[in-house]
Amino acid sequence: PEPRVAEGMSALLNFQSFLTCVLLFICTSTYLKSQRPSMFREKKPGLFSLVYKGAVIGTRLSPWVSASCLLMAAW
């Protein structure tokens, strides 16, 4: 049976939705780095720093991230 989700529940409070959001963020950051490498030449403070870290994680752990995406798709 499919787990029940309370109405109005944030994606951050549901573990599966949280993992999906994190994987999408990492994949999007890595894609942006491949399309616009000039944006990622230096570390910048603020939100861009988080995007930079997501791109680094996606680049260094790409086999694990892709396996996680496939696992989440099959789940």
PQR file of N, CA, C, O and H, with PARSE charges and radii, in Angstrom:
ATOM      1  N   PRO A   1       0.823  -1.201   0.000 -0.5600 1.5000
ATOM      2  CA  PRO A   1       0.000   0.000   0.000  0.2800 2.0000
ATOM      3  C   PRO A   1       0.863   1.259   0.000  0.5500 1.7000
ATOM      4  O   PRO A   1       1.965   1.294   0.548 -0.5500 1.4000
ATOM      5  N   GLU A   2       0.336   2.244  -0.611 -0.4000 1.5000
ATOM      6  CA  GLU A   2       1.042   3.520  -0.709 -0.0000 2.0000
ATOM      7  C   GLU A   2       0.936   4.281   0.614  0.5500 1.7000
ATOM      8  O   GLU A   2      -0.140   4.341   1.208 -0.5500 1.4000
ATOM      9  H   GLU A   2      -0.559   2.216  -1.056  0.4000 1.0000
ATOM     10  N   PRO A   3       2.065   4.871   1.083 -0.5600 1.5000
ATOM     11  CA  PRO A   3       1.993   5.593   2.356  0.2800 2.0000
ATOM     12  C   PRO A   3       1.135   6.843   2.235  0.5500 1.7000
ATOM     13  O   PRO A   3       1.119   7.502   1.196 -0.5500 1.4000
ATOM     14  N   ARG A   4       0.432   7.157   3.295 -0.4000 1.5000
ATOM     15  CA  ARG A   4      -0.417   8.351   3.296 -0.0000 2.0000
ATOM     16  C   ARG A   4       0.421   9.578   3.614  0.5500 1.7000
ATOM     17  O   ARG A   4       1.321   9.541   4.453 -0.5500 1.4000
ATOM     18  H   ARG A   4       0.444   6.622   4.139  0.4000 1.0000
ATOM     19  N   VAL A   5       0.108  10.644   2.936 -0.4000 1.5000
ATOM     20  CA  VAL A   5       0.786  11.907   3.169 -0.0000 2.0000
ATOM     21  C   VAL A   5      -0.258  12.900   3.651  0.5500 1.7000
ATOM     22  O   VAL A   5      -1.302  13.086   3.026 -0.5500 1.4000
ATOM     23  H   VAL A   5      -0.623  10.674   2.254  0.4000 1.0000
ATOM     24  N   ALA A   6       0.044  13.528   4.766 -0.4000 1.5000
ATOM     25  CA  ALA A   6      -0.898  14.505   5.296 -0.0000 2.0000
ATOM     26  C   ALA A   6      -1.000  15.689   4.338  0.5500 1.7000
ATOM     27  O   ALA A   6      -0.005  16.107   3.745 -0.5500 1.4000
ATOM     28  H   ALA A   6       0.892  13.377   5.274  0.4000 1.0000
ATOM     29  N   GLU A   7      -2.194  16.215   4.194 -0.4000 1.5000
ATOM     30  CA  GLU A   7      -2.379  17.357   3.304 -0.0000 2.0000
ATOM     31  C   GLU A   7      -1.653  18.560   3.871  0.5500 1.7000
ATOM     32  O   GLU A   7      -1.664  18.802   5.077 -0.5500 1.4000
ATOM     33  H   GLU A   7      -3.002  15.875   4.676  0.4000 1.0000
ATOM     34  N   GLY A   8      -1.030  19.299   2.992 -0.4000 1.5000
ATOM     35  CA  GLY A   8      -0.307  20.491   3.406 -0.0000 2.0000
ATOM     36  C   GLY A   8       1.082  20.180   3.926  0.5500 1.7000
ATOM     37  O   GLY A   8       1.771  21.076   4.412 -0.5500 1.4000
ATOM     38  H   GLY A   8      -1.021  19.102   2.012  0.4000 1.0000
ATOM     39  N   MET A   9       1.512  18.918   3.833 -0.4000 1.5000
ATOM     40  CA  MET A   9       2.825  18.531   4.330 -0.0000 2.0000
ATOM     41  C   MET A   9       3.897  19.011   3.362  0.5500 1.7000
ATOM     42  O   MET A   9       3.774  18.836   2.149 -0.5500 1.4000
ATOM     43  H   MET A   9       0.952  18.190   3.437  0.4000 1.0000
ATOM     44  N   SER A  10       4.928  19.604   3.893 -0.4000 1.5000
ATOM     45  CA  SER A  10       6.020  20.106   3.080 -0.0000 2.0000
ATOM     46  C   SER A  10       6.861  18.942   2.559  0.5500 1.7000
ATOM     47  O   SER A  10       6.891  17.867   3.159 -0.5500 1.4000
ATOM     48  H   SER A  10       5.028  19.746   4.878  0.4000 1.0000
ATOM     49  N   ALA A  11       7.538  19.169   1.447 -0.4000 1.5000
ATOM     50  CA  ALA A  11       8.425  18.140   0.893 -0.0000 2.0000
ATOM     51  C   ALA A  11       9.608  17.899   1.820  0.5500 1.7000
ATOM     52  O   ALA A  11      10.220  16.832   1.768 -0.5500 1.4000
ATOM     53  H   ALA A  11       7.515  20.042   0.960  0.4000 1.0000
ATOM     54  N   LEU A  12       9.938  18.854   2.655 -0.4000 1.5000
ATOM     55  CA  LEU A  12      11.057  18.674   3.566 -0.0000 2.0000
ATOM     56  C   LEU A  12      10.702  17.798   4.758  0.5500 1.7000
ATOM     57  O   LEU A  12      11.600  17.300   5.436 -0.5500 1.4000
ATOM     58  H   LEU A  12       9.442  19.721   2.697  0.4000 1.0000
ATOM     59  N   LEU A  13       9.419  17.597   5.033 -0.4000 1.5000
ATOM     60  CA  LEU A  13       9.000  16.771   6.155 -0.0000 2.0000
ATOM     61  C   LEU A  13       8.783  15.321   5.753  0.5500 1.7000
ATOM     62  O   LEU A  13       8.751  14.442   6.614 -0.5500 1.4000
ATOM     63  H   LEU A  13       8.689  18.002   4.483  0.4000 1.0000
ATOM     64  N   ASN A  14       8.635  15.059   4.478 -0.4000 1.5000
ATOM     65  CA  ASN A  14       8.480  13.703   3.968 -0.0000 2.0000
ATOM     66  C   ASN A  14       9.846  13.271   3.436  0.5500 1.7000
ATOM     67  O   ASN A  14      10.397  13.918   2.545 -0.5500 1.4000
ATOM     68  H   ASN A  14       8.661  15.774   3.779  0.4000 1.0000
ATOM     69  N   PHE A  15      10.399  12.172   3.984 -0.4000 1.5000
ATOM     70  CA  PHE A  15      11.779  11.795   3.668 -0.0000 2.0000
ATOM     71  C   PHE A  15      11.974  11.486   2.188  0.5500 1.7000
ATOM     72  O   PHE A  15      12.970  11.908   1.601 -0.5500 1.4000
ATOM     73  H   PHE A  15       9.951  11.647   4.708  0.4000 1.0000
ATOM     74  N   GLN A  16      11.053  10.765   1.582 -0.4000 1.5000
ATOM     75  CA  GLN A  16      11.195  10.438   0.167 -0.0000 2.0000
ATOM     76  C   GLN A  16      11.143  11.690  -0.696  0.5500 1.7000
ATOM     77  O   GLN A  16      11.912  11.816  -1.649 -0.5500 1.4000
ATOM     78  H   GLN A  16      10.244  10.422   2.060  0.4000 1.0000
ATOM     79  N   SER A  17      10.255  12.609  -0.376 -0.4000 1.5000
ATOM     80  CA  SER A  17      10.179  13.868  -1.132 -0.0000 2.0000
ATOM     81  C   SER A  17      11.426  14.708  -0.916  0.5500 1.7000
ATOM     82  O   SER A  17      11.898  15.380  -1.833 -0.5500 1.4000
ATOM     83  H   SER A  17       9.631  12.506   0.398  0.4000 1.0000
ATOM     84  N   PHE A  18      11.954  14.668   0.291 -0.4000 1.5000
ATOM     85  CA  PHE A  18      13.190  15.405   0.579 -0.0000 2.0000
ATOM     86  C   PHE A  18      14.345  14.857  -0.258  0.5500 1.7000
ATOM     87  O   PHE A  18      15.107  15.629  -0.840 -0.5500 1.4000
ATOM     88  H   PHE A  18      11.571  14.122   1.036  0.4000 1.0000
ATOM     89  N   LEU A  19      14.479  13.536  -0.322 -0.4000 1.5000
ATOM     90  CA  LEU A  19      15.540  12.945  -1.140 -0.0000 2.0000
ATOM     91  C   LEU A  19      15.363  13.272  -2.614  0.5500 1.7000
ATOM     92  O   LEU A  19      16.342  13.512  -3.321 -0.5500 1.4000
ATOM     93  H   LEU A  19      13.860  12.909   0.151  0.4000 1.0000
ATOM     94  N   THR A  20      14.129  13.283  -3.077 -0.4000 1.5000
ATOM     95  CA  THR A  20      13.860  13.642  -4.470 -0.0000 2.0000
ATOM     96  C   THR A  20      14.279  15.077  -4.745  0.5500 1.7000
ATOM     97  O   THR A  20      14.891  15.357  -5.776 -0.5500 1.4000
ATOM     98  H   THR A  20      13.334  13.088  -2.503  0.4000 1.0000
ATOM     99  N   CYS A  21      13.958  15.985  -3.838 -0.4000 1.5000
ATOM    100  CA  CYS A  21      14.339  17.393  -4.006 -0.0000 2.0000
ATOM    101  C   CYS A  21      15.857  17.561  -4.012  0.5500 1.7000
ATOM    102  O   CYS A  21      16.394  18.327  -4.812 -0.5500 1.4000
ATOM    103  H   CYS A  21      13.461  15.757  -3.001  0.4000 1.0000
ATOM    104  N   VAL A  22      16.549  16.847  -3.121 -0.4000 1.5000
ATOM    105  CA  VAL A  22      18.010  16.940  -3.063 -0.0000 2.0000
ATOM    106  C   VAL A  22      18.623  16.409  -4.358  0.5500 1.7000
ATOM    107  O   VAL A  22      19.532  17.027  -4.912 -0.5500 1.4000
ATOM    108  H   VAL A  22      16.112  16.225  -2.472  0.4000 1.0000
ATOM    109  N   LEU A  23      18.134  15.274  -4.841 -0.4000 1.5000
ATOM    110  CA  LEU A  23      18.661  14.721  -6.087 -0.0000 2.0000
ATOM    111  C   LEU A  23      18.393  15.639  -7.279  0.5500 1.7000
ATOM    112  O   LEU A  23      19.261  15.821  -8.132 -0.5500 1.4000
ATOM    113  H   LEU A  23      17.396  14.772  -4.391  0.4000 1.0000
ATOM    114  N   LEU A  24      17.209  16.208  -7.337 -0.4000 1.5000
ATOM    115  CA  LEU A  24      16.914  17.152  -8.417 -0.0000 2.0000
ATOM    116  C   LEU A  24      17.812  18.381  -8.349  0.5500 1.7000
ATOM    117  O   LEU A  24      18.263  18.883  -9.378 -0.5500 1.4000
ATOM    118  H   LEU A  24      16.503  16.060  -6.644  0.4000 1.0000
ATOM    119  N   PHE A  25      18.070  18.867  -7.134 -0.4000 1.5000
ATOM    120  CA  PHE A  25      18.947  20.023  -6.973 -0.0000 2.0000
ATOM    121  C   PHE A  25      20.368  19.697  -7.434  0.5500 1.7000
ATOM    122  O   PHE A  25      20.990  20.493  -8.137 -0.5500 1.4000
ATOM    123  H   PHE A  25      17.703  18.459  -6.298  0.4000 1.0000
ATOM    124  N   ILE A  26      20.884  18.525  -7.039 -0.4000 1.5000
ATOM    125  CA  ILE A  26      22.240  18.135  -7.430 -0.0000 2.0000
ATOM    126  C   ILE A  26      22.322  17.961  -8.938  0.5500 1.7000
ATOM    127  O   ILE A  26      23.274  18.428  -9.563 -0.5500 1.4000
ATOM    128  H   ILE A  26      20.379  17.879  -6.468  0.4000 1.0000
ATOM    129  N   CYS A  27      21.340  17.300  -9.528 -0.4000 1.5000
ATOM    130  CA  CYS A  27      21.351  17.083 -10.983 -0.0000 2.0000
ATOM    131  C   CYS A  27      21.240  18.400 -11.747  0.5500 1.7000
ATOM    132  O   CYS A  27      21.916  18.597 -12.757 -0.5500 1.4000
ATOM    133  H   CYS A  27      20.567  16.921  -9.020  0.4000 1.0000
ATOM    134  N   THR A  28      20.392  19.293 -11.266 -0.4000 1.5000
ATOM    135  CA  THR A  28      20.239  20.596 -11.920 -0.0000 2.0000
ATOM    136  C   THR A  28      21.514  21.424 -11.813  0.5500 1.7000
ATOM    137  O   THR A  28      21.923  22.063 -12.782 -0.5500 1.4000
ATOM    138  H   THR A  28      19.843  19.134 -10.445  0.4000 1.0000
ATOM    139  N   SER A  29      22.140  21.415 -10.648 -0.4000 1.5000
ATOM    140  CA  SER A  29      23.389  22.163 -10.461 -0.0000 2.0000
ATOM    141  C   SER A  29      24.481  21.628 -11.370  0.5500 1.7000
ATOM    142  O   SER A  29      25.234  22.404 -11.958 -0.5500 1.4000
ATOM    143  H   SER A  29      21.808  20.895  -9.861  0.4000 1.0000
ATOM    144  N   THR A  30      24.576  20.308 -11.491 -0.4000 1.5000
ATOM    145  CA  THR A  30      25.591  19.700 -12.356 -0.0000 2.0000
ATOM    146  C   THR A  30      25.325  20.022 -13.822  0.5500 1.7000
ATOM    147  O   THR A  30      26.256  20.280 -14.586 -0.5500 1.4000
ATOM    148  H   THR A  30      23.965  19.678 -11.013  0.4000 1.0000
ATOM    149  N   TYR A  31      24.058  20.007 -14.211 -0.4000 1.5000
ATOM    150  CA  TYR A  31      23.706  20.347 -15.591 -0.0000 2.0000
ATOM    151  C   TYR A  31      24.057  21.807 -15.895  0.5500 1.7000
ATOM    152  O   TYR A  31      24.600  22.115 -16.956 -0.5500 1.4000
ATOM    153  H   TYR A  31      23.301  19.798 -13.590  0.4000 1.0000
ATOM    154  N   LEU A  32      23.744  22.698 -14.957 -0.4000 1.5000
ATOM    155  CA  LEU A  32      24.091  24.106 -15.157 -0.0000 2.0000
ATOM    156  C   LEU A  32      25.597  24.291 -15.277  0.5500 1.7000
ATOM    157  O   LEU A  32      26.063  25.109 -16.069 -0.5500 1.4000
ATOM    158  H   LEU A  32      23.303  22.449 -14.094  0.4000 1.0000
ATOM    159  N   LYS A  33      26.357  23.535 -14.493 -0.4000 1.5000
ATOM    160  CA  LYS A  33      27.817  23.645 -14.564 -0.0000 2.0000
ATOM    161  C   LYS A  33      28.330  23.188 -15.921  0.5500 1.7000
ATOM    162  O   LYS A  33      29.286  23.758 -16.447 -0.5500 1.4000
ATOM    163  H   LYS A  33      25.979  22.871 -13.849  0.4000 1.0000
ATOM    164  N   SER A  34      27.701  22.160 -16.495 -0.4000 1.5000
ATOM    165  CA  SER A  34      28.151  21.683 -17.799 -0.0000 2.0000
ATOM    166  C   SER A  34      27.754  22.642 -18.921  0.5500 1.7000
ATOM    167  O   SER A  34      28.460  22.749 -19.924 -0.5500 1.4000
ATOM    168  H   SER A  34      26.925  21.697 -16.068  0.4000 1.0000
ATOM    169  N   GLN A  35      26.630  23.338 -18.759 -0.4000 1.5000
ATOM    170  CA  GLN A  35      26.169  24.262 -19.792 -0.0000 2.0000
ATOM    171  C   GLN A  35      26.807  25.645 -19.693  0.5500 1.7000
ATOM    172  O   GLN A  35      27.085  26.280 -20.711 -0.5500 1.4000
ATOM    173  H   GLN A  35      26.056  23.252 -17.945  0.4000 1.0000
ATOM    174  N   ARG A  36      27.035  26.102 -18.484 -0.4000 1.5000
ATOM    175  CA  ARG A  36      27.600  27.438 -18.249 -0.0000 2.0000
ATOM    176  C   ARG A  36      28.784  27.357 -17.289  0.5500 1.7000
ATOM    177  O   ARG A  36      28.662  27.773 -16.137 -0.5500 1.4000
ATOM    178  H   ARG A  36      26.809  25.587 -17.657  0.4000 1.0000
ATOM    179  N   PRO A  37      29.913  26.837 -17.728 -0.5600 1.5000
ATOM    180  CA  PRO A  37      31.050  26.679 -16.810  0.2800 2.0000
ATOM    181  C   PRO A  37      31.616  28.010 -16.311  0.5500 1.7000
ATOM    182  O   PRO A  37      32.265  28.046 -15.266 -0.5500 1.4000
ATOM    183  N   SER A  38      31.384  29.088 -17.032 -0.4000 1.5000
ATOM    184  CA  SER A  38      31.912  30.387 -16.594 -0.0000 2.0000
ATOM    185  C   SER A  38      31.248  30.862 -15.302  0.5500 1.7000
ATOM    186  O   SER A  38      31.834  31.650 -14.559 -0.5500 1.4000
ATOM    187  H   SER A  38      30.857  29.059 -17.882  0.4000 1.0000
ATOM    188  N   MET A  39      30.031  30.390 -15.028 -0.4000 1.5000
ATOM    189  CA  MET A  39      29.359  30.764 -13.785 -0.0000 2.0000
ATOM    190  C   MET A  39      29.994  30.100 -12.573  0.5500 1.7000
ATOM    191  O   MET A  39      29.806  30.562 -11.448 -0.5500 1.4000
ATOM    192  H   MET A  39      29.555  29.750 -15.631  0.4000 1.0000
ATOM    193  N   PHE A  40      30.746  29.018 -12.785 -0.4000 1.5000
ATOM    194  CA  PHE A  40      31.265  28.213 -11.697 -0.0000 2.0000
ATOM    195  C   PHE A  40      32.780  28.297 -11.565  0.5500 1.7000
ATOM    196  O   PHE A  40      33.396  27.382 -11.020 -0.5500 1.4000
ATOM    197  H   PHE A  40      30.899  28.643 -13.699  0.4000 1.0000
ATOM    198  N   ARG A  41      33.381  29.352 -12.041 -0.4000 1.5000
ATOM    199  CA  ARG A  41      34.832  29.461 -11.983 -0.0000 2.0000
ATOM    200  C   ARG A  41      35.346  29.761 -10.583  0.5500 1.7000
ATOM    201  O   ARG A  41      36.444  29.329 -10.232 -0.5500 1.4000
ATOM    202  H   ARG A  41      32.880  30.095 -12.483  0.4000 1.0000
ATOM    203  N   GLU A  42      34.605  30.468  -9.799 -0.4000 1.5000
ATOM    204  CA  GLU A  42      35.053  30.818  -8.451 -0.0000 2.0000
ATOM    205  C   GLU A  42      33.901  30.644  -7.475  0.5500 1.7000
ATOM    206  O   GLU A  42      32.729  30.694  -7.847 -0.5500 1.4000
ATOM    207  H   GLU A  42      33.713  30.819 -10.085  0.4000 1.0000
ATOM    208  N   LYS A  43      34.264  30.440  -6.228 -0.4000 1.5000
ATOM    209  CA  LYS A  43      33.243  30.296  -5.184 -0.0000 2.0000
ATOM    210  C   LYS A  43      32.703  31.674  -4.832  0.5500 1.7000
ATOM    211  O   LYS A  43      33.460  32.633  -4.684 -0.5500 1.4000
ATOM    212  H   LYS A  43      35.217  30.400  -5.926  0.4000 1.0000
ATOM    213  N   LYS A  44      31.406  31.757  -4.702 -0.4000 1.5000
ATOM    214  CA  LYS A  44      30.760  33.014  -4.339 -0.0000 2.0000
ATOM    215  C   LYS A  44      29.914  32.784  -3.098  0.5500 1.7000
ATOM    216  O   LYS A  44      29.443  31.668  -2.879 -0.5500 1.4000
ATOM    217  H   LYS A  44      30.791  30.978  -4.822  0.4000 1.0000
ATOM    218  N   PRO A  45      29.710  33.803  -2.287 -0.5600 1.5000
ATOM    219  CA  PRO A  45      28.918  33.614  -1.067  0.2800 2.0000
ATOM    220  C   PRO A  45      27.417  33.550  -1.362  0.5500 1.7000
ATOM    221  O   PRO A  45      26.958  33.950  -2.432 -0.5500 1.4000
ATOM    222  N   GLY A  46      26.673  33.039  -0.388 -0.4000 1.5000
ATOM    223  CA  GLY A  46      25.223  33.036  -0.492 -0.0000 2.0000
ATOM    224  C   GLY A  46      24.676  31.793  -1.158  0.5500 1.7000
ATOM    225  O   GLY A  46      25.255  30.711  -1.060 -0.5500 1.4000
ATOM    226  H   GLY A  46      27.047  32.715   0.481  0.4000 1.0000
ATOM    227  N   LEU A  47      23.547  31.960  -1.840 -0.4000 1.5000
ATOM    228  CA  LEU A  47      22.859  30.850  -2.476 -0.0000 2.0000
ATOM    229  C   LEU A  47      23.707  30.222  -3.581  0.5500 1.7000
ATOM    230  O   LEU A  47      23.641  29.014  -3.805 -0.5500 1.4000
ATOM    231  H   LEU A  47      23.076  32.839  -1.920  0.4000 1.0000
ATOM    232  N   PHE A  48      24.489  31.027  -4.258 -0.4000 1.5000
ATOM    233  CA  PHE A  48      25.315  30.501  -5.341 -0.0000 2.0000
ATOM    234  C   PHE A  48      26.343  29.511  -4.803  0.5500 1.7000
ATOM    235  O   PHE A  48      26.740  28.587  -5.512 -0.5500 1.4000
ATOM    236  H   PHE A  48      24.542  32.009  -4.076  0.4000 1.0000
ATOM    237  N   SER A  49      26.776  29.693  -3.562 -0.4000 1.5000
ATOM    238  CA  SER A  49      27.707  28.758  -2.946 -0.0000 2.0000
ATOM    239  C   SER A  49      27.070  27.383  -2.796  0.5500 1.7000
ATOM    240  O   SER A  49      27.733  26.361  -2.976 -0.5500 1.4000
ATOM    241  H   SER A  49      26.453  30.444  -2.986  0.4000 1.0000
ATOM    242  N   LEU A  50      25.787  27.360  -2.468 -0.4000 1.5000
ATOM    243  CA  LEU A  50      25.067  26.095  -2.341 -0.0000 2.0000
ATOM    244  C   LEU A  50      24.930  25.409  -3.703  0.5500 1.7000
ATOM    245  O   LEU A  50      25.047  24.187  -3.799 -0.5500 1.4000
ATOM    246  H   LEU A  50      25.248  28.190  -2.321  0.4000 1.0000
ATOM    247  N   VAL A  51      24.686  26.187  -4.742 -0.4000 1.5000
ATOM    248  CA  VAL A  51      24.594  25.633  -6.099 -0.0000 2.0000
ATOM    249  C   VAL A  51      25.957  25.091  -6.530  0.5500 1.7000
ATOM    250  O   VAL A  51      26.038  24.043  -7.171 -0.5500 1.4000
ATOM    251  H   VAL A  51      24.591  27.179  -4.664  0.4000 1.0000
ATOM    252  N   TYR A  52      27.024  25.807  -6.177 -0.4000 1.5000
ATOM    253  CA  TYR A  52      28.383  25.366  -6.495 -0.0000 2.0000
ATOM    254  C   TYR A  52      28.687  24.028  -5.815  0.5500 1.7000
ATOM    255  O   TYR A  52      29.253  23.124  -6.430 -0.5500 1.4000
ATOM    256  H   TYR A  52      26.958  26.658  -5.657  0.4000 1.0000
ATOM    257  N   LYS A  53      28.307  23.915  -4.545 -0.4000 1.5000
ATOM    258  CA  LYS A  53      28.544  22.668  -3.809 -0.0000 2.0000
ATOM    259  C   LYS A  53      27.727  21.519  -4.383  0.5500 1.7000
ATOM    260  O   LYS A  53      28.208  20.387  -4.443 -0.5500 1.4000
ATOM    261  H   LYS A  53      27.848  24.649  -4.045  0.4000 1.0000
ATOM    262  N   GLY A  54      26.498  21.796  -4.806 -0.4000 1.5000
ATOM    263  CA  GLY A  54      25.683  20.772  -5.454 -0.0000 2.0000
ATOM    264  C   GLY A  54      26.309  20.299  -6.750  0.5500 1.7000
ATOM    265  O   GLY A  54      26.259  19.110  -7.066 -0.5500 1.4000
ATOM    266  H   GLY A  54      26.107  22.715  -4.757  0.4000 1.0000
ATOM    267  N   ALA A  55      26.897  21.214  -7.504 -0.4000 1.5000
ATOM    268  CA  ALA A  55      27.555  20.849  -8.760 -0.0000 2.0000
ATOM    269  C   ALA A  55      28.801  20.015  -8.507  0.5500 1.7000
ATOM    270  O   ALA A  55      29.090  19.079  -9.252 -0.5500 1.4000
ATOM    271  H   ALA A  55      26.937  22.180  -7.248  0.4000 1.0000
ATOM    272  N   VAL A  56      29.534  20.352  -7.462 -0.4000 1.5000
ATOM    273  CA  VAL A  56      30.733  19.579  -7.122 -0.0000 2.0000
ATOM    274  C   VAL A  56      30.344  18.165  -6.692  0.5500 1.7000
ATOM    275  O   VAL A  56      30.988  17.195  -7.092 -0.5500 1.4000
ATOM    276  H   VAL A  56      29.300  21.112  -6.857  0.4000 1.0000
ATOM    277  N   ILE A  57      29.302  18.047  -5.886 -0.4000 1.5000
ATOM    278  CA  ILE A  57      28.825  16.724  -5.468 -0.0000 2.0000
ATOM    279  C   ILE A  57      28.378  15.921  -6.681  0.5500 1.7000
ATOM    280  O   ILE A  57      28.703  14.740  -6.799 -0.5500 1.4000
ATOM    281  H   ILE A  57      28.778  18.835  -5.561  0.4000 1.0000
ATOM    282  N   GLY A  58      27.643  16.546  -7.569 -0.4000 1.5000
ATOM    283  CA  GLY A  58      27.165  15.862  -8.770 -0.0000 2.0000
ATOM    284  C   GLY A  58      28.282  15.434  -9.694  0.5500 1.7000
ATOM    285  O   GLY A  58      28.183  14.400 -10.353 -0.5500 1.4000
ATOM    286  H   GLY A  58      27.379  17.506  -7.473  0.4000 1.0000
ATOM    287  N   THR A  59      29.349  16.220  -9.749 -0.4000 1.5000
ATOM    288  CA  THR A  59      30.478  15.888 -10.611 -0.0000 2.0000
ATOM    289  C   THR A  59      31.310  14.761 -10.014  0.5500 1.7000
ATOM    290  O   THR A  59      31.669  13.813 -10.713 -0.5500 1.4000
ATOM    291  H   THR A  59      29.430  17.061  -9.213  0.4000 1.0000
ATOM    292  N   ARG A  60      31.611  14.859  -8.748 -0.4000 1.5000
ATOM    293  CA  ARG A  60      32.483  13.866  -8.111 -0.0000 2.0000
ATOM    294  C   ARG A  60      31.789  12.542  -7.833  0.5500 1.7000
ATOM    295  O   ARG A  60      32.426  11.490  -7.890 -0.5500 1.4000
ATOM    296  H   ARG A  60      31.319  15.629  -8.180  0.4000 1.0000
ATOM    297  N   LEU A  61      30.509  12.576  -7.538 -0.4000 1.5000
ATOM    298  CA  LEU A  61      29.778  11.362  -7.204 -0.0000 2.0000
ATOM    299  C   LEU A  61      28.763  10.993  -8.279  0.5500 1.7000
ATOM    300  O   LEU A  61      27.706  10.444  -7.967 -0.5500 1.4000
ATOM    301  H   LEU A  61      29.992  13.431  -7.493  0.4000 1.0000
ATOM    302  N   SER A  62      29.068  11.285  -9.531 -0.4000 1.5000
ATOM    303  CA  SER A  62      28.081  11.092 -10.594 -0.0000 2.0000
ATOM    304  C   SER A  62      27.567   9.661 -10.718  0.5500 1.7000
ATOM    305  O   SER A  62      26.375   9.494 -10.978 -0.5500 1.4000
ATOM    306  H   SER A  62      29.926  11.731  -9.785  0.4000 1.0000
ATOM    307  N   PRO A  63      28.378   8.618 -10.550 -0.5600 1.5000
ATOM    308  CA  PRO A  63      27.790   7.269 -10.627  0.2800 2.0000
ATOM    309  C   PRO A  63      26.783   7.015  -9.506  0.5500 1.7000
ATOM    310  O   PRO A  63      25.747   6.387  -9.727 -0.5500 1.4000
ATOM    311  N   TRP A  64      27.087   7.499  -8.314 -0.4000 1.5000
ATOM    312  CA  TRP A  64      26.185   7.301  -7.176 -0.0000 2.0000
ATOM    313  C   TRP A  64      24.920   8.130  -7.322  0.5500 1.7000
ATOM    314  O   TRP A  64      23.831   7.672  -6.976 -0.5500 1.4000
ATOM    315  H   TRP A  64      27.928   8.009  -8.134  0.4000 1.0000
ATOM    316  N   VAL A  65      25.058   9.344  -7.830 -0.4000 1.5000
ATOM    317  CA  VAL A  65      23.886  10.202  -8.026 -0.0000 2.0000
ATOM    318  C   VAL A  65      22.978   9.611  -9.100  0.5500 1.7000
ATOM    319  O   VAL A  65      21.758   9.593  -8.938 -0.5500 1.4000
ATOM    320  H   VAL A  65      25.942   9.716  -8.111  0.4000 1.0000
ATOM    321  N   SER A  66      23.556   9.135 -10.181 -0.4000 1.5000
ATOM    322  CA  SER A  66      22.736   8.546 -11.246 -0.0000 2.0000
ATOM    323  C   SER A  66      22.070   7.251 -10.777  0.5500 1.7000
ATOM    324  O   SER A  66      20.924   6.981 -11.138 -0.5500 1.4000
ATOM    325  H   SER A  66      24.547   9.150 -10.312  0.4000 1.0000
ATOM    326  N   ALA A  67      22.776   6.448  -9.978 -0.4000 1.5000
ATOM    327  CA  ALA A  67      22.159   5.237  -9.421 -0.0000 2.0000
ATOM    328  C   ALA A  67      21.025   5.602  -8.476  0.5500 1.7000
ATOM    329  O   ALA A  67      19.994   4.930  -8.454 -0.5500 1.4000
ATOM    330  H   ALA A  67      23.706   6.666  -9.685  0.4000 1.0000
ATOM    331  N   SER A  68      21.207   6.652  -7.703 -0.4000 1.5000
ATOM    332  CA  SER A  68      20.149   7.103  -6.794 -0.0000 2.0000
ATOM    333  C   SER A  68      18.942   7.599  -7.570  0.5500 1.7000
ATOM    334  O   SER A  68      17.804   7.342  -7.177 -0.5500 1.4000
ATOM    335  H   SER A  68      22.045   7.198  -7.722  0.4000 1.0000
ATOM    336  N   CYS A  69      19.178   8.306  -8.664 -0.4000 1.5000
ATOM    337  CA  CYS A  69      18.065   8.782  -9.504 -0.0000 2.0000
ATOM    338  C   CYS A  69      17.295   7.606 -10.094  0.5500 1.7000
ATOM    339  O   CYS A  69      16.064   7.622 -10.123 -0.5500 1.4000
ATOM    340  H   CYS A  69      20.103   8.515  -8.983  0.4000 1.0000
ATOM    341  N   LEU A  70      18.004   6.600 -10.560 -0.4000 1.5000
ATOM    342  CA  LEU A  70      17.330   5.422 -11.107 -0.0000 2.0000
ATOM    343  C   LEU A  70      16.545   4.681 -10.026  0.5500 1.7000
ATOM    344  O   LEU A  70      15.439   4.199 -10.271 -0.5500 1.4000
ATOM    345  H   LEU A  70      19.004   6.587 -10.537  0.4000 1.0000
ATOM    346  N   LEU A  71      17.126   4.595  -8.827 -0.4000 1.5000
ATOM    347  CA  LEU A  71      16.446   3.941  -7.730 -0.0000 2.0000
ATOM    348  C   LEU A  71      15.184   4.700  -7.331  0.5500 1.7000
ATOM    349  O   LEU A  71      14.147   4.087  -7.077 -0.5500 1.4000
ATOM    350  H   LEU A  71      18.025   4.987  -8.628  0.4000 1.0000
ATOM    351  N   MET A  72      15.264   6.020  -7.276 -0.4000 1.5000
ATOM    352  CA  MET A  72      14.101   6.822  -6.926 -0.0000 2.0000
ATOM    353  C   MET A  72      13.031   6.751  -8.016  0.5500 1.7000
ATOM    354  O   MET A  72      11.838   6.806  -7.717 -0.5500 1.4000
ATOM    355  H   MET A  72      16.106   6.517  -7.483  0.4000 1.0000
ATOM    356  N   ALA A  73      13.449   6.630  -9.273 -0.4000 1.5000
ATOM    357  CA  ALA A  73      12.490   6.512 -10.370 -0.0000 2.0000
ATOM    358  C   ALA A  73      11.740   5.180 -10.296  0.5500 1.7000
ATOM    359  O   ALA A  73      10.548   5.109 -10.593 -0.5500 1.4000
ATOM    360  H   ALA A  73      14.418   6.585  -9.516  0.4000 1.0000
ATOM    361  N   ALA A  74      12.453   4.134  -9.897 -0.4000 1.5000
ATOM    362  CA  ALA A  74      11.819   2.810  -9.798 -0.0000 2.0000
ATOM    363  C   ALA A  74      10.983   2.682  -8.528  0.5500 1.7000
ATOM    364  O   ALA A  74      10.057   1.872  -8.467 -0.5500 1.4000
ATOM    365  H   ALA A  74      13.422   4.192  -9.656  0.4000 1.0000
ATOM    366  N   TRP A  75      11.305   3.468  -7.536 -0.4000 1.5000
ATOM    367  CA  TRP A  75      10.580   3.401  -6.260 -0.0000 2.0000
ATOM    368  C   TRP A  75       9.213   3.933  -6.452  0.5500 1.7000
ATOM    369  O   TRP A  75       8.427   3.972  -5.505 -0.5500 1.4000
ATOM    370  H   TRP A  75      12.057   4.125  -7.586  0.4000 1.0000
TER
END
